Amino acid sequence: MRAVTALSVAVLASSGVGHAVMSGLDSGIERVDPFKDMKNRPEAGRGLNILLAGTDGRDTITEEQRQAYRLGGKPCHCTDTLMLLHLSADHSRVSVVSLPRDSYAMMPPHTDRTSGEEHRPHPVKLNAAYAEGGPELTVRTVEKMTEVKIDHYVEVDFTSFMETVDAVGGVEICTVRRLKDSYTGLDLAPGPHRLDGGQALQYVRSRHLDGTGDLSRMQRQQRFLAALTAEVTGSGVLLNPVRFREVAQSVLGSLRADSGFTTERMLDLGKAMRGFTPASAEFTSVPVQEEAREVPAIGNTLVWKAKEAKRIFGALREDRPLADHDSARSKATVVDVPPEQIRVQVENGTPRQGLGAQADRALRATGFGTSGQAVDAADRATARTTVLYDPRWDRSARTVAAAFPGAELKAAPGQGGTLRVVLGADFTEVHPVRAEDPPEGATGALRGDEVTCPRAGAAGKA
């Protein structure tokens, strides 16, 4: 996450602050050598690949932070988060791919960095590579799994993550449902929130909000990263040289990175990325199979979908985009319940012939399941479009209402799971909607500008 922040800072530096402000910052970065003695590496493709590692750094936090943000337990000295970041050769696009930490991985032969014991290849969860061999083994394992050559390595822990968020003045995120995790202490109502460093850490760490665990957590981490990028690139305060240096020192001051990824290098990249915006970034996760793979003495591991993973990493090697950068998806209203999960019956409450069939087709085009056969309403003089719903499906009702801005929501106890939409004289068109997160296992990528603040709504039953 911090690497992207650093690149964003470099963009601003190149546009008005320059080398003078950047001078001296490089000395604050702790250097590691993740490429030492590496052989038989993948061939280099076009563009630049950076492996971002978020480590479980509980041993660097204060007791006050430990209590406030529920960071108890012993540090595992493993990677809590792994992201592969690809900067296109023309510096117009950044692709971020999350690698599930519990992914099934075959560890290459290596020397254990703690015991000095020689290990043969053996199966592990991906995040264990750091514990056994540090950054070097992590890079080797990721390269073997993805066949993507890593150019730079950047590492951040809990403390440096919080400091980065506080340095930029917090980051605004949005949610369409209440997010409450008793393990991390996160408790956010639907709507927009500006998070400070500690709250941001709770947000990106939470994985006990629903039944998807780490998979939905990766989606929140991507959403936060897009918001952080927007905050850094769009904040005018960073154009102030004094404030800029203060932020840059916080961003870069406690990084661990390879020796080749200097601030000068970041600045040079920034000069070529003057037009970079959140829309230039795209985010996805490696899709995994539904069935976990049991490994003796390790437990359940996540197995990548081979075909989809090959497509993603092939695109990175060939410097191709993952998302449709010309789509109208960003215009869609973000909703809680995916429209694919909702059944709708359209009724025409106006004298206009064919209006019901038109709305039915438009609803199906935006993802809703419809009856395919619109009917006439009992009242053909309805003034305002109305969504009738069983109170047990109130979240679904709000999703449907988002497709009809200004529609009235009307409870109809006992109606069942199919929602009724009675078109009124005010109806003009169906507004596109989309779920906040892509479906589990989906390979589609989201652009950074698609992380928007939706209409707030209370939680309920889907």
Buried (B, 14 or more C-beta within 10 A) or exposed (E): BBBBBBBBBBBBBBBEBEEEBBEEBBEBBEEBEBBEEBEEBBEEBEBBBBBBBBBBBBEEBEEEBBEBBBBEEEBBBBBBBBBBBBBBEEBBBBBBBBBBBBBBBEBBEBBEBEEEEEBEEBBBBBBBBBBBBBBBBBBBBBBBBBBBBBBBBBBBBBBBBBBBBBBBBBBBBBBBBBBBBEEBBBEBEBBEBEBEBBBBBBBBBBBBBEEEBBBBBBBBBBBBBBBBBBBBBEBEEBEBBEBBBBBBBBBBBBBBBBEEBBBBBBBEBBEBBEEBBBBBBBBBBBBBEEEBBEBEEBEEBBBBBEEBBEBBBBBBBEBBBBBEBEEEBBEBBBBBBBBEBBBBBBBBBBEEEEBBBBBBBBBBEBBBBBEEEBEBBEEEEBEBBBBBBBEBBBBBBBBBBBBBBEBBBEEBEEBEEBBBBBBBBBBEEBBBBBBBBBEBEBBEBBBBBBBBBBBBBEBBEB
